[in-house]
Amino acid sequence: MRKRCLENYRLLKRYYTIAIDGTGYLAFKKRHCEHCLKRVVKGKNFYLHQVLEAKLVLPGIGMALSISSEFIENEKEDVSKQDCELKAFYRLIKKLKSDFPQLDICLLLDGLYAAKPVMEVIKEMGWNYLITFKEGHGKSMFEEYEALLKFLPDNSLEKREGEICHSYRWVYDMDWNGEIVHGFEDRQETPEGKKRFVWLSSIRADRNNVEELSQGGGRSRWIIENQGFNTQKNGGYALEHAFSTNNWGMKNFYLLMQIAHIFNQLMEKGSLLRERIRTEMGSLKVFSDWLWSAFTGIWIDVKRLCSILKRRFQIRFNTS
């Protein structure tokens, strides 16, 4: 961010889009520590460990870079009310504000956060938000949104993208329990059928920005689930495997995994693979085979390693 490498991925050329979502990363059939969350499913007890993630999502290249994590856990075994995603959210955004006090941020949130207290605290931080809006999240508000659409026929924009036809609509200044919010949507017609995506927003949509708010903002929230959680669970990172049952060990492993995932994405999307490895080695498989043989066939000279580590050195990324 300091080197402005991500300028081209800002929403409306201003906001960094940060998706916040929770996921479970470990589950046990028996309580193994005092911080477990207890869930009862079909009469059976399960003891869970969950985390709320804030990831910088970059539409177009599909990167999800973790910038903050807040573990959802009980302080002790016997609590009257368990920790939850919403409680963790308020803790997380305080950390975000402390770490990035001047950053222009637009939070991408799911329908769980369609609540006045959430909107108010985001406003206090000086940030903006796009929240997935569905009928079940505030029925009366959704009915008001649909009623206002009928009175604003000119608030529409049609765009075609290949076989997909986008119909954008938007409304202004809805009253959400005293908080002024805006709404917009993207109705899609595809060969497979019709889809509808609706969002609540602190940013006013109009003819000039509604497409970018939808595609570069609202629709980008899925990146945290696919390129983020799904990749870490099913793409070789083994997020849901208990490498440790020690509470601190589990957390440390999780945080190290986020760092590893960041480096891996930068390598995959960066110029190293494209310009150096494929050019000089011919293919990624050749590089992978060479790397594996280096890890498994070369013994580390401890004395030489210690002498190297005593020297001062600096690692630089090529940001040109």
N, C-alpha and C positions, 0 to 999 in steps of 0.2 A: 504493500500500500504506500509506504514511504517513497518507493521508487516509481510509483504511479504505473506499475505494470498492468493494473486491472482497470484502467480508466475506461477502456472501450466496453466494459461490461456493466457500467453503472446504468441503473434505470433512469430514464429521462435525462441521461448524461449528468446525473447528480447523485442518486442514492445507491449505496451498496445494498443489495438484497440479501438479507439474512433470514433463513428459514429456521424456525424453532419447532421442534417436535420431540416427543418422547418415545422411547423404545425399551423393551425388556432385553436384558442381555444374559441373565442367568435365572434358572428356576430349579428348585429343589423340592422333593417330596417331604422332607423333614426340615424343621428349623435348624439352621446351623450357626446362626449368630443373632445377636439382639437387634440388628438393624433390618432384618428381613421384613418385607411387606407380605401380609397374609391375604390370600385369596381363596375363596371356597368355590369350587367348580363341580357341579353335580354331586354335592355332598362330600367331596374330597378336598383336603387342605393342600395348598401349594404355597411355597415360600419363595418370593421373587426378589430380584434386584433389578431396578430400573434406573434409567438416566434420561435427563432432558438435555438435548443437544441444540446448540446454536451453530449452524453451518453457513458459511458464506457460499451462496450458490451462484454459479456463472452460467446463464443460459447460452445456448449456442454451442458451447463446448462440453456442457454437462459435468462440471466439476462441483464437488461439495467439500469444502475445506472447513474442518472443525476449528472454531475460534473460541469456544467456551463450552464447558460441560458442567452440569449440576446433577449430582446423584440424588435420586428420590429414595429416601430411606427413613426409617423410624429412628428417633433418638435412643430409644430403649425398647425392650421387649413389651412391657405393659404400658401402652399408651391408649388414651381414651379415643383419640382420632389419629388415624394413620396419615403419613405424609402422602402427597398426591402431586400430580403434574402442575396444577394451578399454583400450589404453594411454592413448588420449585421454580416456577416461571418468575415470580416476584424476586426470588433470590438471584436468579440467573441474570435478569436484566440490570440489576444493581452492579453485578460484576462486569457486565458488558459496558455499562456507562463509565465505570471506573477505568476499564482498560482502554476504551475508545471514546474519550469525553467529547471530542470535536467531530467525530465521524458522522456524515449524513447517512442515516440508516432508514431503510424501509423494511419492517418485519413482515414476513410471510407466514401466516398462521392458519390453522384449521378451525373448524366451527366451534371447538371447545372454548375458544377465546373470544367469541362474539358476546362480550359482556361489558357493561359500562365501566366497572372498575379497571378492567384491562385497558380499555381505550383511554381512560383518564391517565393512567400511569405512563403509558406510551407517550401521550401528549406532554406530560411533565418532563419526560426525558428529552423532548424536542425532536422526536422521531415521527415517522409515518408508519402506516400499516396497511396491509391487504389481507382480509380475513375471508376464508371460504364461507359462503352464505348459503344455507339450505333451509328449506321450509321448517324442518324440525327445530332449528335454532332461532327461536323468536317467531312464533307463528303469526302474531299480529303484525310484526314488522315486515315479514315477508309478504303478507297480504297488502300492506301499505305500499310496498315497493312495486308489486304487480299492478296495483291500482294507479299509481303515478305514471307507470309506463304507458298506460292507455291515454293519458292526457298529454304525453310528450312524444307524439309520433315523429317529430323532426329530430329527436335525439337518437339517431340511428345511422349506422354505417355498414355497407355491404362490401366484403372483400372475398376474393377467390384465391385459394392457394392450392394449385393442382386440382385434385378431385374434391377438395374440401371447400365448402362455401361457408364463410363466417358472417354472421349477422350480429353486430355489436349494438347494444342498447345501454342507456345510462340515465340516471336520475340524480338530482341534487338535494342537499339539505333535508335529509330525513331526521326526525327526532327520535333518538334511541334513549329513552328514559332521561332526557335532558342533555344528551350528548349529540351534537350534530355530526352526522355521517353521510357518506355518499354511496351510491350503489351502481354497479355496471355488470354487464354479462356478455358472454360469447356463446351464441347458439350456432352449433355446427351441423351441417348436413354432409354426410359422407356416404359412400356406396354401401357401407355396413349399417347405416341408420343415422339417427339424430342424437346429438348430445347437447347438454346445456350446462354451462359453468357460470356461477354468479358469485360476486365478491362484494363485501363491504370495504370501504376505503376512506382514509382521511384525506386522500388526494382527489380533487374533482376531476372526473373523466370528461373529456370532450372529444370532438371530431379529430383533433390533432394528436391526442395521446392515448385514446382508448385501446387501440390495437397493441401498443407497446405495454400498457398496463396489464393487458390480458396475457399476451404471449411472453413478454419479458419479465412480468411480475407475478401475477396470480398463478399461471400455469407452471412457473418455475419451482413452485413449492414441492412438486413431486420429485425433484432432483434429490432432496434430502432422504427420501424414502428409497428411491431406486439406486442412484449412484452412491448414496450414503449407507443407510442401514442394510439394504438388500445385498449390496456388494460385500459389506463386512461380515454378513451372516452366511452368505452362500458363495462368495467369490474367493475362498481360500484363506480368509483372515480368521475364521472360526470364532466369531464374536461370542457365540452362545456356548462355547466350550469352557468348562470350569478348569482353567489351568492352575487356579489356586482357589482354595476355599477360605483363605484368610481375607478379612474384609479389606484391609489396606492393600493386600496383594492383588485382589480383584480390581480395585480401583486403579492401581498403578498400571496393571496390564491393559486395562481399557484405555487409559490416557496415552500410553505408549503406542497402542494400536492406532489411535487417531493421528499421531505424529507420523507413523509409518505410512498410513493411508495418504496423508498430504504429500509426502515425498514421492510415493508411487504415482499419484495423479500428475504431479509436476513432471515426472520423468516420462510418463505415457503421453502427455499432451504437449510436452516441451520439444525443443529442437534436438536434444541429445539422441533420442532414438532415430529421428528422421534424418538428421544430417551426419551423425558420426557412426553410430552402431551399424545402421543398414548400409551406409556407404563403405565403411572400412571392413566390416565383418560379413556383409552380404545379407544377413537375416537376423531376426531377433532370436531364432532358435540356436544359431551358432553362438551368439553372445550368451544365451542362457546356459548352453552346454559348457562353455568356457568358465562361466561364473561358478557353476556347480562343481566342476573339477577343481577350481581354485579353493572353494570352501572345504571340499572333502579330501583333497589330495596334497595340500600344502600345509606343512606344520609351521606354526608361528614361532619365530625366533624371539623369545621373550626379552633377551638383552637388547636386541636391535629395536624392538618395539618400544621399550622403556626409554631408550636414547632418543627416539623420534618424538615421543610424547613430551620430552623435556624441552624441546624447541618450541619457540613461538611460531604460530602459523595462522593464516587467515583463509577462510573459504569464501569465494565470491560466486555469485550467480550472474550469468550473462543475461542482462535484461534488455539488450538491444533488439 
